[in-house]
């Protein structure tokens, strides 16, 4: 919700494709009439050879056969009515793969070639440059690699060239300067390409649209001069082109220019690390023809006043800007004629400070305003609510107070409003009922401690696309979740105090989050969501009861299912196997029982599965290792599973958390655990399963549920979020396992926690266990281990939780800072152990003697005093030199904190041991989990 979409302003005015949407011809001609001549044999043969080299999984080219002699009737082929020559080949988006065959060289009369949106690979063939009649060439969105052939510069009739989204490399050929008829040139995200000299571009006098996103222009001196030499250029995108590295972007002749003759209507310079020094060369590129400007993702500390005099500017983007800017000053510099034309301002995720001042009243044409994730504060000006055309407002994640005034009753035209993390409560805002056109409402985490108005749940019939009331203290029942909502809508009521059953829900929901409330009753209401659009369902931390209904076949798009912390019971329904897109399954802490259904093996996309704290029984299914190969998290703890640990679990190479504790498993620990390669190496978890949905100008990002798990950690159950890349855990405790610890377990060098306690394991502790140097937690207590504690354990410097109690260990406890730091209780129950921290002395130990007191000379105190004074002064001096350098040097400051962010990951897991227990309490405070007994007192005046 908080992030604006990554947009290029004024996109609607331009079509990326030069040719409008083309109906793929079954046969035809360049005049639109009936074919008078059949295609020539050699050209039909060339097309068949072209097809022979392709993979065509969808059989798109099924009409291309030798039996159908007239190739002019083949799909995607157009011929000349006078000559029968093939003139057009349009096979875009057909799922074709393979290399582009040289046989196309025989289509010498071809003037239109579109192979875009397929999977062609290999290099761009040189022979394409010899098809000199081509006026249109589109190779967009393939897997082409290598360099761009210089021969393309021979296509002098070309008016359209698109090489977007490939994997090309090298220099953009200067021979492109020969394409003097070119009107549209798209080199957007073509790969790792660069421009050495940009003078060739000045020859393209007919060029109207140019995209070069991702191409390095670091060596393109005086590129501004070249752009200004293109009289017809109206569309320019230079995103991520390293423009900040250009030493001389313009010639000195522009310094004295007070006006611009630029024809550019849409200009995007996003993500170039530009500072405000860019405004010197930006000015000649801007004129009163400019409609859209995108300078996002840079380091601009403000905007110049001349941008406030662009009387046609409608869209301005300056989001993801890393330099601090005072918002009142920003508005003031835009308050010329731009204030009358500006319709959309995208300024989220930046460093704007200050208030939403009265200056906003000058922007009478403003329709969309995105200011989320900034540092704005104070009360929103009443003038803000008087803007006559405002339809979309997002000021979420600032420190703003939203006043309840009569002015807000004039917002009936507003369609989308985002106020998340603003101060809106404690009363539920009455002005919401005036928003008759509303399609999106986010008032999450706004301090509301009240009930919803009686008519709230049917206020916008079939209209709302997004509703977020989460992280407040709103109470009451929810009578209807169907009337208000349009197809494809999102509902988030999480972290409140709603109660009672859910009677109705919309059939077309895409996301439903009712977690952390007091809802009760059954969950059969989910069977009403029948349109097949649901991708996210979280009903966790409630009081739902009953069985999970067997209607899950409706949810073939579902990616997250969280029913944890409820009172659900019964066996899992067979239809759970219909969830073929499911990535996260959390059923933790319910009363489900029986064996896991065989159909669950169809959920092959699963990455995280937590079925802990239930009453599941039977053997741990072998098919988990055979079919669920993408699993990173497998938690089956606290159930009634029995039998041996299946060897095939070792096939789960991505597994980082394996928790089978508190079951009735027997047999030995599989030696194949060393095949869990993710625990052998650094890195590991990398899948960012973020669930996004876009509503007009808003992008709402659901929590990354995959990087989230309930884990038994050092004796306590803890909820870990966003650290799976660091957590690698095996917990087999509280079972009936026997035998020795396989020596290969010590190869799991990236493991941070190993718990084998409360089993019947025997033998010696592996001598090489000290090589597991990243272990933070090691619990081998209450087994039958014998022999000594391996001396290699003295090398485990990160170990902060160790329990070896109640075994048959003997000998001296090895000396190390870590091993002696644990309390004696971690070693008790081993009669043969001796040495610190135990009071029992080892044979041959002598009585310790107090060290002699060494006298001090009279001058010692004075010398040490001067030492402390000097040390303190040195520290203070060094501290302020370092801090001063960071304060003055912006680049140095950014580099330091980038290093700091990287370094802190190294110690993060160690820190999380101490802070994770506070996370849930802290979350309750942040999200307005107030004392329910105070609700009536807080809002007794709400009326």
Secondary structure, 3 states (H helix, E strand, C coil): CCEECCCCCCHHHCCCCCCCCCCCCCCCECCCCCCCCCCCHHHHHHHHHHHHCCEECCCCCCCCCCCCCCHHHCCCEEECCCCCCEEEEECCCCCEEECCCHHHHHCCCCCEEECCCCEEEEECCHHHHHCCCCCEEECCCCEEEEECCHHHHHCCCCCEEECCCCEEEEECCHHHHHCCCCCEEECCCCEEEECCCCHHHHHCCCCCEEECCCCECCCCCCHHHHHHCCCCCCEEECCCCCHHHCCCCCCHHHCCCCCCCCCCCEEECCCCCCEHHHHHHHHHHCCCCCCEEECCCCECCCCCHHHHHCCCCCEEECCCCCCEEEHHHHHHHCCCCHHHHCCEEECCCCEEEECCCHHHHHCCCCCEEECCCCEEEEECCHHHHHCCCCCEEECCCCEEECCCCHHHHHCCCCCEEECCCCECCCCCCHHHHHCCCCCEEECCCCCCCCECCCCHHHCCCCCEEEEECCCCCCEEECCCECCCEEEEEEEECCCCEEEECCCCECCCCCEEECCCCEEEECCHHHHHCCCCCCCEEECCCCEEEEECCCCHHHCCCCCEEECCCCEEEECCCHHHHHCCCCCEEECCCCEEEECCCHHHHHCCCCCEEECCCCEEEEECCCHHHHHCCCCCEEECCCCEEEEECCHHHHHCCCCCEEECCCCEEEECCCHHHHHCHHHCCCCCCCCCCCCEEEECCEEEECCCCCCEEEEEECCEEEEEECCCCCCCEEECCCCEEEECCCHHHHHCCCCCEEECCCCEEEEECCHHHHHCCCCCEEECCCCEEEECCCHHHHHCCCCCEEECCCCEEEEECCCCCCHHHCCHHHCCCCCEEECCCCCCCCCCCCCCCCCCCCCCCCCHHHHHHHHHHHHHHHHHHHHHHHHHHHHHCHHHHHHHHHHHHHHHHHHHHHHHHHHHHHHHHHHHHHCCCCCHHHHHHHCCCCC
